[in-house]
């Protein structure tokens, strides 16, 4: 792996060093603006250098705003709509205004501290502002038809984009955080202009700010394709069970819910197959079947096999597979992290020399890695 390859380590170290040098130069530029620039430049540099201050204020303001939502927002007594009085109380506290101001300040701070740096470094790699597209589809198609060896020139199209276009592209494509903070401003604006319930989305920022929550979230998204494949398999199984039960007129309920015939007519002819499937999707994943009185009770052979198969495949196996994928991914990530920490303690990350080799020459390993 990369950890056991000194060449890869040196390459990664040089790349990280170049990035660190760019950051240091940018910080020096901001400090120079704050010391020698005009009042406007000093103010902009101050906002950019206080990025973590605005982040902390935004985090705690989001938490406090959502606590106020939980305490104050209620339904109206004479209708099924949210009470306007509770909404007015939220607005009177000026929390939406503070939230929007903080979101804009945070986005501005990111633009100055990081976005500006990303754009400047990217423009240094492409000073002409050109982009080249290669049209080689025809050549690849003829190669496949003629078994290779087809000689045809590759068409290249080069064109130049305006500087502001490249600035926007590099700003949003270099780092996903640019889009994140822009979306945060939009959420805050919707909260002050539409409904304060949009501020509930700002609680997602708590996950990003917490390393433990981020670690747990990554365990659910790292093997997202496997999880989605299992969920799709579960939907197919639910559809098959719902279809079989609908055809045989099985009448059963799920715990804490009405029976599958709750939308049927008086003759118990059953509702639609779509309704049966929706009931299975909504309540049948973790809730076992509870049979009701009908012409085909659970004591029949069909009912017994159906009940056992549903409980075993849906309630036990499929849910265990989904949870198992997440748990195994979490364990794998924890094992990889432990392996990295063990490697850092067992040898130098750059030269791959063990602590015992340094001790033979009277050199402390801790001093070397510093």
C-alpha positions as CSV (number, residue, x, y, z in Angstrom):
1,X,0.0,0.0,0.0
2,X,0.9,3.7,0.0
3,X,2.0,3.6,3.6
4,X,4.7,1.0,2.9
5,X,6.0,2.6,-0.3
6,X,8.6,5.3,0.5
7,X,8.4,6.8,-3.0
8,X,4.6,7.3,-2.6
9,X,5.2,8.8,0.8
10,X,7.7,11.3,-0.5
11,X,5.5,12.2,-3.4
12,X,2.5,12.8,-1.1
13,X,4.7,14.8,1.2
14,X,5.9,17.0,-1.6
15,X,2.3,17.6,-2.8
16,X,1.2,18.4,0.7
17,X,4.2,20.7,1.2
18,X,3.3,22.7,-2.0
19,X,-0.2,23.1,-0.7
20,X,1.1,24.2,2.6
21,X,3.4,26.8,1.0
22,X,0.4,28.2,-0.9
23,X,-1.6,28.5,2.3
24,X,1.3,30.2,4.1
25,X,1.7,32.7,1.2
26,X,-2.0,33.4,1.2
27,X,-2.0,34.0,5.0
28,X,0.9,36.3,4.6
29,X,-1.0,38.3,2.0
30,X,-4.0,38.6,4.3
31,X,-1.8,39.7,7.1
32,X,-0.2,42.3,4.9
33,X,-3.7,43.6,3.8
34,X,-4.7,43.8,7.5
35,X,-1.6,45.8,8.4
36,X,-0.9,48.0,5.4
37,X,-4.1,48.0,3.4
38,X,-7.0,50.4,3.3
39,X,-9.9,50.2,5.8
40,X,-11.9,48.1,3.4
41,X,-9.0,45.7,2.9
42,X,-8.4,45.5,6.6
43,X,-12.0,44.6,7.2
44,X,-12.0,41.9,4.4
45,X,-8.8,40.4,5.8
46,X,-10.2,40.4,9.3
47,X,-13.3,38.5,8.1
48,X,-11.2,36.0,6.3
49,X,-8.8,35.3,9.2
50,X,-11.7,34.8,11.7
51,X,-13.2,31.8,9.7
52,X,-13.4,29.5,12.7
53,X,-15.0,32.2,14.8
54,X,-17.8,32.6,12.3
55,X,-18.1,28.8,12.1
56,X,-18.5,28.5,15.8
57,X,-21.1,31.3,16.0
58,X,-23.0,29.8,13.2
59,X,-23.1,26.4,14.8
60,X,-24.3,27.5,18.2
61,X,-26.8,29.9,16.6
62,X,-28.2,27.1,14.5
63,X,-28.6,24.9,17.6
64,X,-30.3,27.7,19.6
65,X,-32.6,28.6,16.7
66,X,-33.8,25.0,16.5
67,X,-34.3,24.8,20.2
68,X,-36.6,27.9,19.9
69,X,-38.4,26.1,17.1
70,X,-39.1,23.1,19.3
71,X,-40.3,25.2,22.1
72,X,-42.3,27.9,20.3
73,X,-43.7,26.6,17.0
74,X,-47.1,24.9,17.4
75,X,-50.2,24.3,15.3
76,X,-53.1,26.8,15.4
77,X,-56.0,25.9,17.7
78,X,-58.7,26.5,15.0
79,X,-56.9,25.0,12.0
80,X,-54.4,22.3,11.0
81,X,-51.9,25.0,10.0
82,X,-48.8,26.2,11.8
83,X,-49.7,29.1,14.2
84,X,-48.7,32.5,12.8
85,X,-48.3,33.7,16.4
86,X,-45.5,31.2,17.1
87,X,-43.8,32.2,13.8
88,X,-44.0,35.9,14.7
89,X,-42.3,35.1,18.1
90,X,-39.4,33.6,16.2
91,X,-39.1,36.6,14.0
92,X,-39.4,39.0,16.9
93,X,-36.3,37.4,18.5
94,X,-34.3,38.5,15.4
95,X,-32.8,35.0,15.3
96,X,-33.5,34.7,11.5
97,X,-31.8,38.0,10.8
98,X,-28.7,36.9,12.9
99,X,-28.7,33.5,11.3
100,X,-28.7,35.0,7.7
101,X,-26.0,37.6,8.7
102,X,-23.8,34.9,10.1
103,X,-24.3,32.7,7.1
104,X,-23.3,35.5,4.7
105,X,-20.3,36.4,6.9
106,X,-19.2,32.8,6.9
107,X,-19.5,32.5,3.2
108,X,-17.6,35.7,2.7
109,X,-14.9,34.5,5.1
110,X,-14.5,31.2,3.1
111,X,-14.2,33.2,-0.1
112,X,-11.4,35.3,1.3
113,X,-9.6,32.6,3.3
114,X,-9.9,29.6,0.9
115,X,-11.9,30.3,-2.2
116,X,-9.6,33.1,-3.3
117,X,-6.6,30.8,-2.8
118,X,-8.1,28.0,-4.8
119,X,-8.9,30.3,-7.7
120,X,-5.5,31.9,-7.7
121,X,-3.6,28.5,-7.6
122,X,-5.8,27.1,-10.4
123,X,-5.3,30.1,-12.6
124,X,-1.5,29.8,-12.2
125,X,-1.8,26.3,-13.7
126,X,-4.0,27.6,-16.6
127,X,-2.8,31.2,-17.1
128,X,-4.1,31.4,-20.7
129,X,-7.7,30.5,-19.7
130,X,-8.0,27.9,-22.5
131,X,-9.6,24.5,-22.6
132,X,-9.0,21.7,-25.2
133,X,-11.5,19.1,-26.1
134,X,-10.4,16.0,-28.1
135,X,-12.9,14.4,-30.5
136,X,-11.7,10.8,-30.8
137,X,-15.1,9.0,-30.9
138,X,-14.9,8.2,-34.6
139,X,-11.4,6.9,-34.3
140,X,-12.3,4.6,-31.4
141,X,-15.4,3.3,-33.3
142,X,-13.4,2.4,-36.4
143,X,-10.7,0.8,-34.3
144,X,-13.3,-1.6,-32.8
145,X,-14.9,-2.3,-36.2
146,X,-11.6,-3.0,-38.0
147,X,-9.9,-4.8,-35.1
148,X,-7.5,-2.0,-34.3
149,X,-4.8,-0.2,-36.3
150,X,-7.1,2.3,-37.8
151,X,-5.1,5.5,-38.5
152,X,-7.1,8.7,-38.1
153,X,-6.2,12.0,-36.7
154,X,-7.7,13.1,-33.4
155,X,-9.6,16.3,-33.7
156,X,-8.8,18.9,-31.0
157,X,-10.9,21.9,-30.3
158,X,-9.3,24.7,-28.2
159,X,-11.2,27.8,-27.1
160,X,-10.7,30.5,-24.5
161,X,-13.2,31.4,-21.8
162,X,-13.5,34.7,-20.0
163,X,-11.6,35.2,-16.8
164,X,-14.7,35.5,-14.6
165,X,-15.9,32.2,-16.0
166,X,-12.8,30.3,-14.9
167,X,-13.0,32.1,-11.5
168,X,-16.5,30.7,-11.0
169,X,-15.6,27.3,-12.2
170,X,-12.5,27.0,-10.1
171,X,-14.3,28.4,-7.1
172,X,-17.0,25.8,-7.0
173,X,-15.1,22.8,-8.5
174,X,-11.9,22.9,-6.5
175,X,-13.6,22.5,-3.1
176,X,-17.1,21.2,-2.2
177,X,-17.2,23.5,0.8
178,X,-17.9,26.4,-1.6
179,X,-21.2,24.9,-2.6
180,X,-21.9,23.9,1.0
181,X,-21.6,27.4,2.4
182,X,-23.6,28.8,-0.5
183,X,-26.4,26.3,0.1
184,X,-26.2,27.3,3.8
185,X,-26.9,30.9,2.8
186,X,-29.9,29.8,0.7
187,X,-31.3,27.8,3.6
188,X,-31.0,30.8,5.9
189,X,-32.6,33.0,3.3
190,X,-35.5,30.6,2.9
191,X,-35.9,30.5,6.7
192,X,-36.3,34.3,6.9
193,X,-38.4,34.7,3.8
194,X,-40.6,31.5,3.7
195,X,-40.7,29.6,7.0
196,X,-38.3,29.2,9.9
197,X,-38.7,25.5,9.7
198,X,-36.0,25.5,7.1
199,X,-33.5,26.1,9.9
200,X,-33.9,22.5,10.8
201,X,-31.7,21.7,7.8
202,X,-28.9,23.7,9.5
203,X,-28.6,21.0,12.1
204,X,-26.9,18.9,9.5
205,X,-23.9,21.2,10.1
206,X,-23.6,19.6,13.6
207,X,-22.7,16.3,11.9
208,X,-20.0,18.0,9.8
209,X,-18.5,19.7,12.9
210,X,-18.4,16.5,14.9
211,X,-15.6,14.0,14.0
212,X,-17.5,11.1,15.6
213,X,-20.8,11.9,13.8
214,X,-18.9,12.3,10.5
215,X,-17.2,8.9,11.1
216,X,-20.6,7.3,11.7
217,X,-22.1,9.0,8.6
218,X,-19.2,7.8,6.5
219,X,-19.9,4.2,7.6
220,X,-23.3,4.4,6.1
221,X,-22.3,6.0,2.8
222,X,-19.0,4.3,2.1
223,X,-20.7,1.2,0.7
224,X,-23.8,3.0,-0.4
225,X,-24.1,0.9,-3.5
226,X,-24.3,-2.3,-1.5
227,X,-26.9,-0.8,0.8
228,X,-29.0,0.4,-2.1
229,X,-28.8,-3.0,-3.8
230,X,-30.1,-4.6,-0.6
231,X,-32.9,-2.1,-0.2
232,X,-33.9,-2.7,-3.8
233,X,-33.9,-6.4,-3.2
234,X,-36.1,-5.8,-0.1
235,X,-38.6,-3.8,-2.2
236,X,-38.8,-6.7,-4.7
237,X,-39.5,-9.2,-1.9
238,X,-42.1,-6.9,-0.4
239,X,-43.8,-6.6,-3.8
240,X,-43.8,-10.4,-4.2
241,X,-45.3,-11.0,-0.8
242,X,-47.9,-8.3,-1.3
243,X,-48.9,-9.7,-4.7
244,X,-49.2,-13.3,-3.3
245,X,-51.3,-12.1,-0.3
246,X,-53.5,-9.9,-2.5
247,X,-54.1,-12.9,-4.9
248,X,-55.0,-15.3,-2.1
249,X,-57.0,-12.7,-0.1
250,X,-54.9,-13.0,3.0
251,X,-56.2,-10.6,5.7
252,X,-53.6,-9.6,8.2
253,X,-52.3,-6.5,10.0
254,X,-49.0,-5.1,11.0
255,X,-48.4,-4.2,14.7
256,X,-49.8,-0.8,15.7
257,X,-51.6,-0.4,12.3
258,X,-54.9,-1.3,10.7
259,X,-55.1,-4.5,8.6
260,X,-54.3,-4.6,4.9
261,X,-58.0,-4.5,4.2
262,X,-58.5,-1.2,5.9
263,X,-59.0,0.4,2.4
264,X,-61.2,-2.4,1.1
265,X,-64.9,-2.5,0.5
266,X,-67.5,-4.0,2.8
267,X,-67.3,-7.4,1.1
268,X,-63.6,-7.7,2.0
269,X,-62.7,-7.9,-1.6
270,X,-59.5,-6.0,-0.9
271,X,-58.3,-2.6,-2.0
272,X,-55.8,-2.0,-4.7
273,X,-52.5,-3.9,-5.1
274,X,-50.8,-0.5,-4.9
275,X,-52.3,0.1,-1.4
276,X,-51.2,-3.3,-0.2
277,X,-47.6,-2.7,-1.4
278,X,-47.5,0.8,0.2
279,X,-48.6,-0.7,3.5
280,X,-45.9,-3.4,3.3
281,X,-43.3,-0.8,2.5
282,X,-44.4,1.6,5.3
283,X,-45.0,-1.0,8.1
284,X,-43.8,-4.4,7.0
285,X,-40.0,-4.0,7.1
286,X,-39.6,-4.3,10.9
287,X,-43.2,-5.2,12.0
288,X,-44.3,-8.9,12.0
289,X,-47.7,-10.0,10.6
290,X,-50.8,-10.2,12.8
291,X,-53.4,-12.3,11.2
292,X,-57.1,-11.3,11.4
293,X,-60.3,-13.4,10.8
294,X,-60.9,-14.4,7.2
295,X,-61.7,-17.4,5.1
296,X,-58.0,-18.4,4.8
297,X,-56.6,-18.3,8.4
298,X,-53.0,-18.7,9.4
299,X,-53.6,-22.3,10.3
300,X,-53.8,-23.2,6.6
301,X,-50.6,-24.5,5.0
302,X,-50.4,-21.5,2.7
303,X,-50.8,-19.1,5.6
304,X,-48.2,-20.9,7.7
305,X,-45.6,-20.9,4.9
306,X,-46.3,-17.3,4.1
307,X,-46.0,-16.2,7.7
308,X,-42.7,-18.0,8.3
309,X,-41.2,-16.9,5.0
310,X,-42.2,-13.2,5.5
311,X,-40.9,-13.1,9.0
312,X,-37.6,-14.9,8.1
313,X,-36.8,-13.1,4.9
314,X,-38.1,-9.6,5.5
315,X,-38.1,-9.1,9.2
316,X,-34.8,-11.0,10.0
317,X,-32.6,-11.6,7.0
318,X,-32.9,-8.4,4.9
319,X,-32.8,-6.0,7.9
320,X,-29.8,-7.9,9.3
321,X,-28.0,-7.6,5.9
322,X,-28.4,-3.8,5.8
323,X,-27.3,-3.3,9.4
324,X,-24.4,-5.8,8.8
325,X,-23.1,-3.8,5.9
326,X,-23.0,-0.7,8.0
327,X,-21.5,-2.4,11.0
328,X,-18.8,-4.1,8.9
329,X,-18.0,-0.8,7.2
330,X,-17.6,0.9,10.5
331,X,-15.4,-1.9,11.8
332,X,-13.3,-1.7,8.6
333,X,-12.8,2.0,8.9
334,X,-11.8,1.7,12.6
335,X,-9.4,-1.1,11.7
336,X,-7.8,1.0,8.9
337,X,-7.5,4.0,11.3
338,X,-5.8,1.8,13.9
339,X,-3.5,0.4,11.2
340,X,-2.4,3.9,10.2
341,X,-1.8,4.9,13.8
342,X,0.2,1.8,14.4
343,X,2.3,2.5,11.3
344,X,3.0,6.0,12.6
345,X,4.1,4.7,15.9
346,X,6.1,1.8,14.5
347,X,8.2,3.6,11.8
348,X,8.9,7.0,10.3
349,X,6.2,8.0,7.8
350,X,8.8,9.3,5.3
351,X,11.9,7.1,5.5
352,X,10.2,4.0,6.9
353,X,12.9,3.4,9.5
354,X,11.8,1.8,12.8
355,X,12.5,3.3,16.2
356,X,15.0,0.6,17.1
357,X,17.3,1.6,14.3
358,X,17.4,5.2,15.6
359,X,18.1,4.1,19.1
360,X,21.2,2.2,17.9
361,X,22.7,5.6,16.9
362,X,21.5,7.4,20.0
363,X,18.8,9.3,18.2
364,X,15.3,9.6,19.7
365,X,12.5,8.5,17.4
366,X,10.2,11.3,18.7
367,X,12.9,13.9,17.8
368,X,13.3,12.5,14.3
369,X,9.6,12.5,13.5
370,X,9.3,16.1,14.7
